[in-house]
């Protein structure tokens, strides 16, 4: 069992930066691949990025590659999402997720068993 809590969201101007954190409770954190997803109003929840358990393999949605960086510190049971050059279309509730399914890298939501409550990111133009 893994409990996840996101933090770090807020309001930022276009071109600005934010760093999200996802704190996990549970001794098995370091064994789970993890991901960030986001959901804008009226839209489905979409994949943003994923990172393997060891923190050395990452995948990104095309529209965020080069602007967002995912990382994790297994000693601190925390995953991060550094978001730079933010755009208004990045506005959404951001969720972190953990799961041990072999499809974790595909962006398929069903590959993730545990979800946080989400943190709002708003980018003004």
C-alpha positions as CSV (number, residue, x, y, z in Angstrom):
1,X,0.0,0.0,0.0
2,X,1.3,3.5,-0.9
3,X,-0.3,6.8,0.0
4,X,0.6,9.8,-2.2
5,X,0.4,13.5,-1.5
6,X,1.2,16.2,-4.0
7,X,2.3,19.7,-3.3
8,X,3.8,22.7,-5.0
9,X,1.1,23.8,-7.3
10,X,0.0,27.4,-7.7
11,X,-0.5,30.3,-10.1
12,X,2.4,31.3,-12.3
13,X,2.8,33.5,-15.4
14,X,3.5,32.0,-18.8
15,X,7.2,31.3,-19.1
16,X,7.6,30.8,-15.4
17,X,8.5,27.7,-13.4
18,X,7.1,25.5,-10.7
19,X,8.3,22.4,-9.0
20,X,5.8,19.8,-7.8
21,X,6.5,17.2,-5.2
22,X,4.9,13.9,-4.5
23,X,5.5,12.5,-1.0
24,X,4.8,8.8,-0.5
25,X,4.1,6.9,2.6
26,X,4.9,3.2,2.6
27,X,8.0,1.2,2.8
28,X,7.8,-0.1,-0.8
29,X,8.0,3.3,-2.5
30,X,11.4,2.6,-4.0
31,X,10.0,-0.5,-5.8
32,X,7.3,1.3,-7.8
33,X,7.6,3.0,-11.1
34,X,5.8,6.3,-10.8
35,X,4.1,8.8,-13.0
36,X,2.6,12.3,-13.3
37,X,-0.8,12.8,-15.0
38,X,-2.8,16.0,-15.4
39,X,-6.5,16.8,-16.0
40,X,-7.7,20.1,-17.4
41,X,-11.4,21.2,-17.0
42,X,-13.6,19.2,-19.3
43,X,-10.8,16.9,-20.5
44,X,-9.7,13.4,-19.7
45,X,-6.8,12.8,-17.4
46,X,-3.6,12.5,-19.5
47,X,-0.1,11.2,-19.1
48,X,2.7,13.7,-18.6
49,X,5.7,11.7,-17.6
50,X,6.9,8.5,-15.9
51,X,10.0,7.3,-14.1
52,X,11.2,3.8,-13.3
53,X,11.7,2.6,-9.7
54,X,15.5,3.3,-9.9
55,X,15.0,6.8,-11.2
56,X,17.2,6.3,-14.3
57,X,14.5,5.7,-17.1
58,X,12.0,8.4,-17.9
59,X,9.3,9.0,-20.5
60,X,7.6,12.2,-21.4
61,X,4.5,13.4,-23.3
62,X,5.8,15.1,-26.4
63,X,4.4,18.5,-25.6
64,X,6.4,18.7,-22.3
65,X,9.6,17.1,-23.3
66,X,12.5,19.5,-22.9
67,X,10.4,21.7,-20.5
68,X,9.5,19.3,-17.7
69,X,11.9,17.0,-15.8
70,X,10.8,14.2,-13.5
71,X,13.1,12.9,-10.8
72,X,12.8,10.9,-7.6
73,X,14.7,10.6,-4.3
74,X,14.0,7.1,-2.9
75,X,15.8,7.9,0.3
76,X,13.2,10.7,0.9
77,X,10.2,8.7,-0.6
78,X,9.6,11.7,-2.9
79,X,9.1,12.2,-6.6
80,X,9.5,15.6,-8.2
81,X,8.3,17.4,-11.4
82,X,10.3,20.5,-12.4
83,X,8.2,22.5,-14.9
84,X,9.9,25.2,-16.8
85,X,8.7,27.5,-19.7
86,X,5.2,26.9,-18.6
87,X,2.3,27.6,-21.0
88,X,-1.4,28.4,-20.4
89,X,-2.2,25.0,-21.9
90,X,-0.3,23.4,-19.0
91,X,-3.1,24.5,-16.7
92,X,-4.6,21.5,-15.0
93,X,-4.8,19.5,-11.8
94,X,-1.6,17.4,-11.6
95,X,-1.7,13.9,-10.0
96,X,1.1,11.6,-9.1
97,X,0.6,7.9,-9.3
98,X,2.4,4.7,-8.5
99,X,2.1,1.2,-9.9
100,X,4.0,-2.0,-10.6
101,X,2.4,-2.9,-13.9
102,X,4.7,-3.7,-16.8
103,X,2.8,-1.1,-18.9
104,X,3.9,1.7,-16.5
105,X,5.9,3.5,-19.2
106,X,3.1,3.6,-21.8
107,X,1.1,6.3,-20.1
108,X,-1.9,3.9,-19.6
109,X,-3.7,5.0,-16.4
110,X,-4.7,1.5,-15.7
111,X,-1.1,0.6,-15.0
112,X,-1.2,2.7,-11.8
113,X,-2.8,1.5,-8.6
114,X,-2.2,4.4,-6.3
115,X,-3.1,8.1,-6.8
116,X,-2.7,11.3,-5.0
117,X,-5.4,13.9,-4.5
118,X,-3.9,16.3,-7.0
119,X,-2.5,19.8,-7.0
120,X,-3.7,22.7,-9.1
121,X,-1.4,24.4,-11.6
122,X,-2.6,27.5,-13.2
123,X,-0.6,29.3,-15.9
124,X,-1.7,32.8,-16.8
125,X,-1.1,34.4,-20.2
